[in-house]
């Protein structure tokens, strides 16, 4: 008996309070509209977070969600081509009023629209679900009191107000968790509607049915910060607060909105994605208008061809030009540009296959999965050495490359072991990568023996420089062949550590 009562109470708690401690999700977790996903290790290697911070110019939280989703995705070719056409259309038309509407809405201050609304409401409360019956009982009790005589009208009004105040206090903590998202979503609906009315929307997506939510648009003011919000003190806000509390209008508005959103959840998702997509089009329009980048030419060939490609996060980055049709082994002096070149290639490839743009004079590419091993550290918590962690990552990359065309970026391959095993192991691994079809491997190493052993199977390039007095000077240019100079000891001498070169 006791176990059944406990089980019943736990079910009640799960139903009405299970969503209290929310885990915030992002749009990427719910989307599958891409060819490949860029894993977290590759994102870290390519510094996509820093790239997003520097180049994301979206105006709304929906735009942020879509932009972040695309930085973590290699999108399908047909979707990329459509997006490129939308950006070109935006460049050739006026979108000022739409941009002002999006900027006026801004970023979401309270709540998280994806967590709160995307998959339906995550909040439920007994007092909200049974509000109609509770309010009916309240009105019936007040009516009975009034029937007792006119002198009891004040008592009936007092009871009505006190009961409504109690209902409000019980329901408000549940409603407050999603009120910000409801208000923000209604703002997105207004922005989409204005863009379509202005005739400025350059988006090729099917227009969402935002009008489905027009019947409860008035409700958003009851969930709004500022006018009618809890932080404001103007007369209109005070009046709305009284109506919200003593007439339970917030509960009424919440019930109507929740019912409509749950009924039209697909339309809600379409509105959020459409608004975010439109925001990203305008963001990329601003980037393209600033210059310094090109629309990527997307092909079905397994090549990457670029002219004057630059790293977007490096001031004064030297442009690189090359046609990459097979694997590359890069050698070079310390600090000469090997790692920067690979990061530049990876980040531009991600931008080209996520947004259709690249930081180059021209950029042509097929669709590749992007995986990297550029920065490997010891994993103390898992008791893994640096060498084991790198070997594990390389094995993972080989499995991925065997299943799909991949751009694999590897820096200082197997540097965590002795030189003899490093040369033998790295050569064998790179040979296995080369035997696969459709993938391109770019690997950097200080061991010229590795490069020499792969001559004929890989294109060999190098980066070098020279010492001028107490300075090291580099031109950061790609050169064909294998490096013939080293500067490890020169760096030590410049730092005041004299080493016998014998």
C-alpha positions in Angstrom: 0.0 0.0 0.0 2.7 2.4 1.0 4.8 1.6 -2.1 1.8 2.4 -4.3 1.2 5.7 -2.6 4.9 6.6 -3.0 4.8 5.6 -6.6 1.7 7.8 -7.2 3.4 10.7 -5.5 6.6 10.3 -7.6 4.5 10.2 -10.8 2.8 13.4 -9.8 6.2 15.0 -9.1 7.5 13.9 -12.5 4.4 15.2 -14.2 4.2 18.6 -12.6 7.8 19.3 -11.4 9.9 17.1 -13.5 11.0 19.9 -15.8 11.9 22.3 -13.1 15.7 21.9 -13.4 16.0 22.5 -17.1 18.9 21.5 -19.2 19.3 24.1 -21.9 19.6 22.5 -25.4 20.4 24.1 -28.7 18.9 23.9 -32.1 21.7 21.6 -33.4 20.5 18.9 -31.1 17.2 18.7 -32.8 18.3 19.1 -36.5 19.4 16.5 -39.0 19.5 18.6 -42.1 23.2 18.2 -42.8 25.5 15.7 -44.5 28.1 15.4 -41.7 28.6 16.7 -38.2 31.8 18.4 -37.1 32.8 16.7 -33.9 33.8 18.7 -30.7 37.5 17.8 -31.1 37.6 19.3 -34.6 35.7 22.3 -33.5 38.2 22.9 -30.8 41.2 22.4 -33.1 39.7 24.8 -35.7 38.8 27.4 -33.0 35.2 27.6 -34.2 34.1 29.2 -31.0 36.5 32.1 -31.5 35.4 32.3 -35.2 31.8 32.6 -34.1 32.6 35.3 -31.6 34.4 37.3 -34.3 32.1 36.8 -37.3 28.6 36.0 -36.1 26.5 39.1 -36.9 23.1 37.7 -36.3 20.6 40.0 -34.6 18.3 37.5 -32.9 18.6 34.4 -30.7 17.0 32.3 -33.4 19.8 33.6 -35.7 22.4 32.6 -33.1 20.9 29.1 -32.9 20.9 28.6 -36.7 24.4 30.1 -37.1 25.9 27.9 -34.4 24.1 24.9 -35.9 25.8 25.5 -39.3 29.2 26.0 -37.8 28.9 22.5 -36.5 27.6 21.0 -39.7 28.7 20.1 -43.2 25.5 20.9 -45.1 24.1 19.2 -48.1 25.2 20.7 -51.5 21.7 21.6 -52.6 20.9 23.4 -49.4 24.2 25.3 -49.6 23.5 26.4 -53.2 20.1 27.6 -52.2 21.5 29.6 -49.3 24.1 31.2 -51.6 21.4 32.3 -53.9 19.5 33.8 -51.0 22.6 35.8 -49.9 23.2 37.0 -53.5 19.5 38.0 -53.6 19.9 39.9 -50.4 23.0 41.7 -51.7 21.0 42.9 -54.7 17.9 44.1 -52.8 17.0 46.4 -49.9 16.5 44.7 -46.5 16.9 47.7 -44.2 13.4 47.5 -42.7 13.7 43.8 -42.1 17.0 44.3 -40.4 15.6 47.1 -38.2 12.7 44.7 -37.2 15.1 42.0 -36.2 17.4 44.4 -34.4 14.4 45.8 -32.6 13.5 42.3 -31.3 17.2 41.6 -30.3 18.4 38.6 -28.3 16.2 36.7 -25.9 16.6 37.9 -22.3 14.6 35.4 -20.3 14.3 31.7 -21.0 15.5 29.6 -23.8 13.2 29.3 -26.8 14.4 25.9 -28.0 14.2 24.3 -24.6 10.9 25.8 -23.6 8.9 25.7 -26.9 10.6 23.7 -29.7 9.6 20.3 -28.5 6.4 21.4 -26.7 6.1 22.9 -23.3 8.3 21.4 -20.7 6.2 22.8 -17.8 3.0 21.6 -16.3 1.2 22.6 -13.1 -1.9 21.2 -11.4 -3.3 24.6 -10.8 -2.9 25.6 -14.4 -4.3 22.4 -15.8 -7.4 22.6 -13.5 -7.8 26.4 -13.6 -11.2 26.3 -15.3 -12.7 24.1 -12.6 -11.1 26.1 -9.8 -12.3 29.4 -11.3 -15.8 28.0 -11.7 -15.9 27.0 -8.1 -14.6 30.4 -7.1 -17.3 32.2 -9.1 -20.0 29.8 -7.8 -19.0 30.5 -4.2 -19.0 34.2 -4.8 -22.4 34.0 -6.4 -23.8 32.0 -3.5 -22.5 34.7 -1.1 -24.1 37.5 -3.1 -27.4 35.6 -3.1 -27.4 35.8 0.7 -27.8 39.6 0.5 -26.4 42.8 -0.9 -24.4 43.4 2.3 -22.3 40.4 1.4 -21.1 41.7 -2.0 -17.9 43.1 -0.6 -17.2 39.8 1.1 -17.8 38.0 -2.2 -15.4 40.4 -4.0 -12.8 39.9 -1.3 -13.1 36.1 -1.6 -12.8 36.3 -5.4 -9.7 38.5 -5.2 -8.0 36.3 -2.5 -8.7 33.1 -4.4 -7.3 34.5 -7.6 -4.3 35.9 -5.8 -3.7 32.4 -4.5 -4.1 30.8 -7.9 -1.7 33.4 -9.4 1.0 32.7 -6.8 0.7 29.0 -7.3 0.8 29.2 -11.1 3.3 32.0 -11.6 6.5 30.1 -10.8 5.6 27.6 -13.5 4.5 30.2 -16.0 7.5 32.4 -15.4 9.8 29.7 -16.6 8.5 29.9 -20.1 6.9 33.3 -20.2 10.0 34.9 -21.7 10.1 32.3 -24.5 6.4 32.8 -25.3 6.9 36.6 -25.6 10.1 36.2 -27.7 8.4 33.7 -30.0 5.5 36.1 -30.6 8.2 38.7 -31.5 9.7 36.3 -34.0 6.2 35.9 -35.6 5.9 39.7 -35.9 9.4 40.0 -37.5 8.6 37.3 -40.0 5.3 38.9 -40.8 6.9 42.3 -41.3 9.6 40.9 -43.6 7.0 39.2 -45.8 4.8 42.3 -45.9 7.8 44.5 -46.7 8.6 42.2 -49.6 12.2 42.2 -48.5 12.5 38.5 -47.5 15.2 37.0 -49.8 14.7 33.5 -48.3 13.9 30.6 -50.6 12.4 28.5 -47.7 8.7 27.8 -47.7 7.0 30.6 -45.8 5.9 29.5 -42.3 2.3 29.8 -41.2 3.0 32.4 -38.5 -0.6 33.6 -38.8 -1.7 30.5 -36.8 -0.5 32.3 -33.7 -2.2 35.6 -34.5 -5.2 34.8 -32.3 -3.2 34.9 -29.2 -0.7 37.7 -30.2 -2.3 40.0 -27.6 -1.2 37.5 -24.9 2.5 38.3 -25.4 2.2 41.7 -23.5 1.3 39.7 -20.4 4.6 37.8 -20.6 6.7 40.8 -21.5 9.5 42.5 -19.7 9.4 46.4 -19.6 5.8 47.5 -20.3 3.6 45.2 -18.4 6.6 43.3 -17.1 7.7 42.7 -13.5 10.7 45.0 -13.7 8.8 48.1 -14.8 7.0 50.7 -12.8 5.0 52.8 -15.3 1.2 53.2 -14.9 0.4 50.8 -17.8 2.6 48.2 -16.3 1.0 48.6 -12.9 -2.5 48.2 -14.4 -1.4 45.1 -16.3 0.1 43.7 -13.1 -3.2 44.1 -11.3 -5.1 42.5 -14.1 -2.5 39.7 -14.3 -2.8 39.0 -10.6 -6.4 39.6 -9.5 -8.2 38.5 -12.7 -5.7 35.7 -13.4 -5.3 36.9 -17.0 -1.7 35.5 -17.1 -3.1 32.0 -16.5 -5.8 32.5 -19.1 -3.2 33.7 -21.6 -0.8 30.9 -20.8 -3.5 28.2 -21.3 -4.6 29.7 -24.6 -1.0 30.1 -25.9 0.1 26.6 -24.7 -2.9 25.0 -26.3 -2.3 26.7 -29.6 1.5 26.1 -29.6 1.0 22.4 -28.9 -1.5 22.1 -31.7 0.8 23.9 -34.1 4.2 22.7 -32.9 5.4 22.2 -36.5 4.5 25.7 -37.4 6.4 27.0 -34.4 9.5 25.1 -35.4 9.1 26.5 -38.9 8.8 30.1 -37.6 11.9 29.8 -35.4 14.0 28.2 -38.1 12.8 30.6 -40.8 13.6 33.6 -38.6 17.0 32.2 -37.8 17.7 31.4 -41.5 16.6 34.9 -42.5 18.9 36.4 -39.8 21.8 34.3 -41.1 21.2 35.4 -44.7 21.4 39.0 -43.5 24.5 38.2 -41.4 26.3 36.7 -44.4 25.2 39.5 -46.6 27.0 41.9 -44.2 30.1 39.7 -44.3 30.1 39.5 -48.0 29.5 43.2 -48.4 32.6 43.9 -46.2 34.7 42.1 -48.8 37.6 39.8 -48.3 35.7 36.6 -49.1 34.2 34.7 -52.0 31.2 32.5 -52.6 32.5 28.9 -52.6 32.1 26.9 -55.8 30.6 23.6 -54.8 31.3 20.6 -57.0 31.0 16.8 -57.0 34.7 16.4 -57.4 37.0 15.3 -54.6 39.3 18.3 -54.8 39.9 21.6 -53.0 41.1 24.5 -55.1 41.7 27.9 -53.5 43.4 31.2 -54.4 44.6 33.6 -51.8 43.1 31.7 -48.9 43.6 33.4 -45.5 43.0 32.6 -41.9 40.1 34.8 -40.7 41.4 35.1 -37.1 45.0 36.2 -38.0 45.6 39.8 -38.7 47.8 40.2 -41.8 47.5 36.5 -42.7 49.4 35.5 -45.8 47.2 34.2 -48.6 47.8 30.7 -49.9 46.9 29.3 -53.3 46.9 25.6 -54.3 44.9 22.9 -55.9 44.6 19.9 -53.5 43.8 16.7 -55.3 45.4 14.2 -53.0 47.1 14.0 -49.6 49.8 16.5 -48.5 52.7 16.0 -46.1 54.0 19.4 -44.9 57.5 19.8 -43.3 59.0 23.0 -42.1 60.8 25.0 -39.5 59.2 25.8 -36.1 56.7 28.7 -36.3 57.0 28.8 -40.1 53.3 28.3 -40.7 52.5 24.6 -41.0 49.8 24.5 -38.3 48.4 27.8 -39.3 48.0 26.6 -42.8 46.1 23.5 -41.7 43.8 25.5 -39.4 43.2 28.0 -42.1 42.3 25.2 -44.6 40.0 23.5 -42.0 38.2 26.6 -40.9 37.7 27.8 -44.5 36.4 24.4 -45.5 34.0 24.4 -42.6 32.8 27.9 -43.5 32.5 26.9 -47.2 30.5 23.8 -46.5 28.5 25.4 -43.7 27.7 28.8 -45.2 28.9 28.7 -48.8 31.5 31.4 -48.3 35.3 31.3 -47.8 38.0 33.8 -46.9 39.7 33.7 -50.2 39.7 35.2 -53.7 38.3 31.9 -55.0 37.4 28.6 -53.3 36.2 25.4 -55.0 35.5 22.2 -53.1 33.5 19.0 -52.9 31.6 18.0 -49.8 34.0 16.4 -47.2 33.6 15.3 -43.6 36.1 17.4 -41.6 38.1 15.7 -38.8 41.3 16.8 -37.2 44.1 15.9 -34.7 45.9 19.2 -34.3 46.2 19.5 -30.5 46.4 16.4 -28.3 47.1 16.4 -24.5 47.4 13.8 -21.8 44.1 12.7 -20.4 44.9 12.3 -16.7 41.3 11.4 -15.7 41.2 8.5 -18.1 44.9 7.6 -17.4 45.8 8.0 -21.0 49.2 9.2 -22.2 49.5 11.8 -24.9 50.7 9.1 -27.3 47.7 6.8 -26.5 45.3 9.7 -26.9 46.7 10.6 -30.3 46.8 7.0 -31.5 43.1 6.6 -30.4 42.2 9.8 -32.3 44.0 8.7 -35.5 42.3 5.3 -35.4 39.0 7.1 -35.1 39.8 9.3 -38.0 40.7 6.3 -40.1 37.4 4.7 -39.4 35.5 7.9 -40.4 37.6 8.4 -43.6 36.9 4.8 -44.6 33.2 5.5 -44.5 32.9 8.9 -46.2 35.0 11.4 -48.2 36.9 13.3 -45.5 39.4 16.1 -45.0 41.7 14.9 -42.4 44.1 17.3 -40.7 47.0 15.9 -38.6 49.6 18.0 -36.9 53.0 16.5 -35.6 51.8 13.0 -36.2 52.8 10.5 -33.4 55.0 13.1 -31.8 54.5 11.5 -28.4 56.9 8.5 -29.0 60.5 7.9 -30.0 61.7 8.9 -33.4 62.1 5.4 -34.8 58.6 4.3 -33.9 57.2 7.6 -34.9 58.7 7.3 -38.4 57.5 3.7 -38.9 54.1 4.2 -37.4 53.4 7.6 -39.1 54.4 6.3 -42.5 52.2 3.2 -42.2 49.2 5.3 -41.0 49.5 7.8 -43.8 49.9 5.0 -46.3 46.6 3.6 -45.1 44.9 6.9 -45.3 46.2 7.3 -48.9 44.8 3.9 -49.9 41.3 5.1 -49.1 39.2 6.6 -51.8 37.8 10.1 -51.8 39.6 11.5 -48.7 42.3 14.1 -48.5 44.9 14.0 -45.7 47.0 17.0 -44.8 49.7 16.0 -42.2 52.5 18.1 -40.7 55.7 16.7 -39.3 59.2 17.7 -38.3 60.6 14.3 -39.5 61.8 14.8 -43.1 62.2 11.0 -43.2 58.4 10.5 -43.0 57.9 12.9 -45.9 60.7 11.3 -48.0 59.2 7.8 -47.5 55.9 9.0 -48.8 57.2 10.8 -51.9 55.0 9.7 -54.9 52.0 8.9 -52.6 51.6 12.4 -51.2 52.3 15.9 -52.4 55.2 17.3 -50.4 55.3 20.9 -49.3 57.3 22.9 -46.8 57.5 26.2 -44.9 60.8 27.8 -44.0 62.5 31.0 -43.0 65.9 32.3 -41.8 67.7 33.8 -38.8 68.7 37.4 -39.1 70.7 38.3 -36.0 68.5 37.7 -33.0 65.3 37.4 -35.1 63.7 34.6 -37.0 62.0 35.8 -40.3 59.4 33.7 -42.1 57.5 34.3 -45.4 54.7 31.8 -44.5 54.6 30.7 -48.2 53.9 27.2 -49.4 56.9 25.7 -51.3 57.0 22.3 -53.0 59.4 19.7 -51.7 60.9 18.9 -48.3 62.4 21.5 -45.9 66.2 21.4 -45.8 66.8 23.8 -42.8 66.0 23.6 -39.1 65.7 26.3 -36.5 65.2 24.4 -33.2 68.6 25.3 -31.9 68.4 28.8 -33.2 65.3 29.4 -31.1 67.2 28.2 -28.0 70.1 30.5 -28.7 67.9 33.5 -29.3 66.4 32.7 -25.9 69.8 32.7 -24.3 70.3 28.9 -24.1 73.6 27.9 -25.8 73.6 24.4 -27.2 76.5 22.6 -28.8 75.4 21.7 -32.4 77.7 18.7 -32.6 
